[in-house]
Amino acid sequence: MLAETICSAVSAAGLGIAAITAYRRRFLAAARITAYSLVPLGLVLTGAVEWLVDTAFSPTAWVGFGLLGGAWLLFMTTRAVERRRVGAGKEPKAAKGAQRDAIAPAPSRDAATRPAPKSAGTGDDFSDIEAILKKHGI
């Protein structure tokens, strides 16, 4: 009974604000405020507010919501575990390694194939920079 009274008061206040807005010749805003203010009154008249109040203050309803939440949590946990198992157990480790080697072979660690390191005192590092500066006349 209290919820219906509050909704009716909110609707009446909204209609009053809409009337003041229409008096100021802002008819589009007044129509929008009227629409918003009729929603609580419509909810009261359809019985949705009474159902919501009965559900909100019912311990049985809250136990039901708790059970639904627990079932959802259990379902999501089992799906995550199943995905982890399916992803890890698809191929044996030897097949994964062979496939990785076939796609991109590991680089060779042989000393003959490695480039020689540049020494800091040779001046080769700045030769390209000097050429660019000479080209621009600097």
WOWOTA-V391471 format. One record per run of one state. SS is the DSSP state (a for helix, b for strand, c for the rest). FROM is the first residue (numbers start at 1). TO is the last residue. If there is no record, write none. Layout:
# WOWOTA-V391471
SS/FROM/TO
SS/FROM/TO
This chain:
# WOWOTA-V391471
c/1/1
a/2/23
c/24/26
a/27/46
c/47/47
a/48/56
c/57/58
a/59/88
c/89/92
a/93/103
c/104/123
a/124/135
c/136/138
